[in-house]
Amino acid sequence: MRIVCPYCGDRDTEEFIFRGEALGRHPGLNSDEYAMFEHVYHRTNLSGKTSEHWYHVQGCRNWILVERDTLTHTIYSARLAKDGES
């Protein structure tokens, strides 16, 4: 599978570390235990098109937000995560 990094171009996924689903913002250090539990453990784990965070560890070292189909591994888009959460 290949990801088109916004800075480095077309790269093999071996250059990246997969973090998981893009779930939006962290609830914060002052949130209650339930909010933190929900954020960390309750994932939708969809089959099909989803948004994921990947870290380009062997390249520009940016977090990339990738829209990918989990069944076919088709990548629809890749952009810097700091440019917009899903």
C-alpha positions in Angstrom: 0.0 0.0 0.0 1.2 3.5 -0.8 0.4 6.9 0.7 0.9 10.2 -1.0 2.5 12.4 1.6 1.7 16.1 1.1 5.4 17.0 1.6 7.3 13.9 0.4 5.1 12.5 -2.4 4.2 8.9 -3.1 5.7 6.6 -0.4 5.4 3.0 0.8 3.5 2.5 4.1 6.7 1.0 5.6 7.8 4.6 6.1 4.7 5.4 8.3 3.4 4.3 11.7 -0.3 3.7 11.9 -2.0 5.3 14.9 -5.6 4.3 14.2 -8.9 5.9 13.5 -9.1 9.7 13.4 -11.4 10.3 16.3 -11.2 14.1 16.7 -9.8 15.9 19.6 -8.6 14.4 22.9 -11.0 15.1 25.7 -8.3 16.9 27.8 -6.4 16.2 31.0 -9.2 17.6 33.2 -12.0 15.4 31.7 -13.7 12.8 33.7 -12.8 9.1 33.6 -15.7 8.2 31.5 -14.8 10.7 28.7 -11.3 9.4 28.6 -12.4 5.8 28.5 -14.8 6.5 25.6 -12.0 8.3 23.7 -9.4 5.5 24.2 -11.4 2.3 24.0 -14.6 2.8 22.1 -13.7 2.7 18.4 -16.1 2.3 15.6 -13.8 0.0 13.6 -15.8 0.5 10.4 -15.6 -1.7 7.4 -15.2 0.5 4.4 -14.2 4.2 4.0 -12.7 5.7 7.2 -10.3 8.4 8.3 -7.0 7.4 9.9 -3.9 9.0 11.4 -0.5 7.9 10.1 2.8 9.3 11.2 5.5 9.7 8.5 8.4 8.6 10.7 10.9 8.0 7.9 10.1 11.1 6.0 8.9 14.6 7.0 7.7 13.5 10.5 4.3 14.9 10.0 0.9 13.4 11.1 -1.1 12.6 8.0 -4.9 12.3 7.9 -5.7 9.5 5.4 -9.1 8.6 4.0 -8.9 4.9 3.2 -11.2 1.9 2.5 -10.4 -0.8 5.1 -11.7 -3.5 2.8 -9.9 -2.7 -0.4 -7.1 -0.5 1.0 -7.9 2.1 -1.6 -6.6 5.5 -0.4 -8.9 8.4 -1.4 -6.9 11.3 0.1 -4.0 12.2 2.4 -3.5 15.6 4.0 -1.7 17.1 7.0 -3.6 16.3 10.1 -3.0 19.8 11.4 -5.0 21.2 8.4 -8.2 19.6 9.6 -9.6 16.8 11.7 -12.3 14.6 10.5 
